[in-house]
Amino acid sequence: MTKVFFYFSLFTFSFISGIAQKNNNLISGPWAGNVEMRTAQIWLEVSSSVKNVAVKYFSQHEPQKSVVINYKGELGKPFNPLKIDLNGLEFGTSYAYDILLDGKQIKLPFNTKFKTKDLWQYRKPAPDFSFLTGSCAYFNEEKYDRPGKPYGGDSSIFETMANTPADFHIWLGDNWYTREVDYSSAWGLNYRASHDRAQNVLQAFMASMPQYAIWDDHDYGPNDAGKSFNLKEESRAIFKNYWLNPSYGEDEKSIYTKISYADVDYFLLDDRYFRSEPNLPDSIDGMLNKDKTFFGTQQLDWLKNSLLFSNAPFKIIVTGSQVLNPLNKYECMQEYPYEYNQLLSFINEQKIKGIIFLTGDRHHSEIIKLNRTSLYPLYDITVSPYTSGVSKVSGAEENNPNRVNNTLIEAQNFAKISFTGKKGERLMSVDFIGTKGEKLGAWSISEKEIRN
């Protein structure tokens, strides 16, 4: 969303060799993700000189019974992000793991562990849990950044997040920021992902909890990029390499997927791969223009069916751009009226319970409320930014009548969202938290309030 202009400069790739030498050829990671009841994955990136990678893991209750899994894929490439599958785990169990590079165990300054999901269904109430979320992580790299004041802010927010207990984290897009030197080539797109993932401040946080992600324009390609981006397939491949989501779209297109935790479902959507240019006409000959797409027919069909299939009391629709804000003058789904009306009409007609939108992009946080006749209101929770520049609201948005009172946060922040309570009376609580752990705002809603 934010217009950022950079200057071009030739550069070398020496940062990778420097980091790798300090960390025994470990570029970044490791961290555990896609953690289910009996499976998990370990992610890491290694230098091109590494010949063998293995993960040694064990239950923390029985450390003597360790298992070693060797990576079977290709190594020695300019970029080597790896995924190693751990199968046959036990549910509700804490595991620790070590990384072996060329037979040598790597010593790390943070814990490497994870806990599999518990088997609660048909046995006991859904567990209380929480997750962290937010968007817009810009890491300064002076020779490629725009001149003047650095755009990236205090990155210690990730240290605070690493020390904030939660069950997992969802990145809401703009998880790294490509520059002009990056998004004109597949190599450049890889460079930016690898460079930013290797930031020291991220390592302990990534390892502290499972990570899931969507993208927005800056980690997809250029500012405001959509379906016409000529390297979108390369960008999709890089996204798949650097994240541990359970799936990535359908038919080798897009990155949308679904995750579940306890009794809450999350629909992680892609607002870039199928998106039309916003200056296409909203209507043609008095009819809404169905060719002006935001999510696209394929993804919308998947979302509708997934919502109907879900029995979760809270159904969290996660996407990079705001959905409900009628005063957003930048990027919002309301700029795409055919699909916006189609989605909201479907939710209305099918009387889908428990819908909450979760979005990023705006460089401030807020909660937007949309009232509906004879139906519960819809809410759009926006969380932004992590480290990129703060954008304060202006014009009509300053006193946006659709904003929930006392939810505007114009500072670096993240959200901790918790679900508590017994069946039929679950409560969703949102805390907006600043760089040093200070509470900047709060809001909550009960299951009962979003099911009529």
VOTOR-171478 format. One record per residue (C-alpha): x, y, z; residue in one letter. Coordinates in steps of 0.2 Angstrom, whole numbers, plus 5000, padded with zeros to 4 digits. Layout:
<rs>
XYZA
...
</rs>
This chain:
<rs>
500050005000M
501350135005T
502350214991K
504150184994V
505550234982F
507250164982F
508850194973Y
509850074963F
511550014967S
512649864962L
512949744976F
513849584981T
513149434990F
514549435003S
513249455018F
512749265015I
514549205017S
514849315032G
513249255041I
513649075036A
515449085043Q
514749145060K
513449015061N
514348855054N
513548885037N
511848905044L
511049055036I
509449065046S
508348955056G
507948825062P
506148835066W
504648715067A
503048745058G
501548655051N
501448565068V
499948445069E
499548305080M
500748175073R
501748275061T
502848435060A
504148515048Q
505848595052I
506448745041W
508148805039L
509248885026E
511148835024V
512548895013S
513048824997S
514548735004S
513548615015V
513448435009K
512348355022N
510948415033V
510048315046A
508848345061V
508948255077K
507348255087Y
506748175103F
505248185115S
505748295130Q
505148155141H
506248035133E
507848125126P
508747955125Q
507547895111K
508148015098S
507847995079V
508948065065V
508148125049I
509248165034N
508848285021Y
508648205004K
508448354993G
509648454982E
511048554991L
512448674984G
511248804976K
511448994978P
509948984990F
509648835000N
508048845011P
507548675017L
506048575024K
506248415033I
504748315038D
504448235055L
503148095055N
502447975068G
502448095082L
501348085097E
499948205100F
500048335114G
501948305116T
503448425118S
504948385107Y
506648465105A
507748455090Y
509548485085D
510248525068I
511748435061L
512748505046L
513948395038D
513848285054G
514248425066K
512848475079Q
512548665078I
512548755094K
511148895095L
510849035107P
508948995108F
507848845112N
507348735097T
505748645102K
503948625098F
502348545105K
501148445094T
499248485095K
498248395107D
496848265103L
495448355111W
493948315099Q
492648205107Y
493648185123R
493648355132K
493248545129P
494248635116A
495748705124P
496048895127D
497448965116F
498149125109S
499149175093F
500149325088L
499949415072T
500349575062G
501149645046S
502449755037C
504149705042A
505449815034Y
507349785037F
508449925032N
509849885019E
510550065016E
511250044999K
509649984992Y
508450095002D
507750254997R
508850405002P
508450495018G
507750435035K
507750245035P
506050165032Y
506350025044G
506050055063G
506449965079D
506649785076S
506649735094S
504849705092I
505249535087F
506249505103E
504649565113T
503649445102M
504849295106A
504549325124N
502649335122T
501849165126P
500749105111A
500348945102D
500849005085F
501049165074H
500249225057I
501149345046W
499849455037L
500949505022G
502349625018D
503349505028N
504849575018W
505049715006Y
505749694989T
506649844981R
506949884963E
508549784963V
507549634969D
505849614959Y
506549624941S
507349444943S
507049274951A
508749294959W
508249464966G
506649394974L
507649254982N
508949374988Y
507749474997R
506849325005A
508449255011S
509249415017H
507749465027D
507449295035R
509249295040A
509149445052Q
509849405069N
508349475078V
507149355069L
507949195074Q
507449165092A
505649225087F
505449115072M
505948965083A
504849015098S
503248955090M
502548885073P
502449015059Q
501049035046Y
500949165032A
500049255018I
500849385007W
500449555001D
501149664988D
502949694994H
503449514997D
502449464981Y
503349594970G
503249774967P
502149904976N
500249864973D
500749724961A
499349604955G
499049474942K
500049554929S
501749534939F
502749444926N
503749344940L
502249294950K
502649104947E
504349134953E
503749224968S
502549084972R
503948964972A
504949074984I
503449084996F
503348904996K
505148885000N
505249005014Y
503648965023W
502848805031L
500948815027N
500048655025P
499648695006S
499848824993Y
498248864982G
497548734970E
498148684952D
499848754955E
499048934957K
499049054971S
499549024990I
497849014999Y
497648885012T
496648835028K
497348805046I
496448755061S
496848765080Y
495748705093A
493948755088D
494448905077V
494748895058D
495849015048Y
495649045030F
497249115023L
496949205007L
497949274993D
497549454988D
498849464974R
498949324962Y
497249344955F
497049534958R
496549654944S
497249824942E
496149944953P
495850064939N
494849944929L
493050004928P
491949944942D
490449924930S
490149904911I
488449954903D
487749964921G
488249794927M
489649764939L
491249714931N
491449524935K
493149534927D
493849654940K
494449524952T
495149534970F
495249344975F
494749274958G
493449144954T
494448994959Q
494949064976Q
493149124980L
492448964976D
493648874987W
493249005001L
491348985000K
491448795001N
492748805015S
491548915025L
490048805023L
491148655028F
491748735044S
490848715060N
492048825070A
491248955081P
492549085075F
492949085056K
494449205053I
494649265035I
496449315034V
497049435019T
498349565016G
497149715012S
495749785022Q
494049715017V
492649825025L
493349995027N
492350115015P
493550255018L
495150165014N
495850274999K
497250154996Y
496949964993E
495349885000C
494149744993M
492849874992Q
493749944976E
493149774968Y
491249784970P
490849634960Y
491849514971E
491449614987Y
489649604985N
489749424980Q
490649374996L
489549475007L
487949414999S
488549235001F
488949265019I
487249345022N
486149225012E
487049075019Q
486949145037K
488749105040I
489149115058K
490749175067G
491549275053I
492949395057I
494149475045F
496049485049L
497049605038T
498649705037G
499449835026D
498949995033R
500450045044H
499250075058H
498049955068S
496149975070E
494549875070I
493249915057I
491349875060K
490049845047L
488249835053N
487049725043R
485149725044T
484449585055S
486249495056L
487649515067Y
488949645062P
490549605053L
492249655060Y
493949685051D
495449685063I
496949765055T
498649745063V
500149845056S
501549885056P
502949775064Y
504449885059T
504049985043S
503550165044G
501950215053V
500550295043S
499350405052K
497550415047V
497050575038S
495550655030G
493950565032A
494750425040E
495250525055E
493550515062N
492950355053N
491250315059P
491550135055N
493050115067R
492750035084V
493050165097N
494850165105N
495550035093T
496650155082L
498450115085I
499650235076E
501350155082A
502349995079Q
501349855086N
500749675085F
499249585091A
498949445103K
497249365100I
496649235113S
495149115113F
494449065130T
492948995138G
491748845138K
490848785123K
489448895116G
490249045126E
491949065119R
492749235120L
493949315107M
495049445115S
496249555105V
497749645113D
498749775103F
500549775110I
501949895107G
503849865104T
504249845123K
502749745127G
501649885133E
499749865130K
499149995117L
497349945116G
496149805118A
494449735111W
493449575114S
491949485107I
490949335112S
490449195101E
488649235105K
488849405097E
489249345080I
488149195077R
486349265074N
</rs>
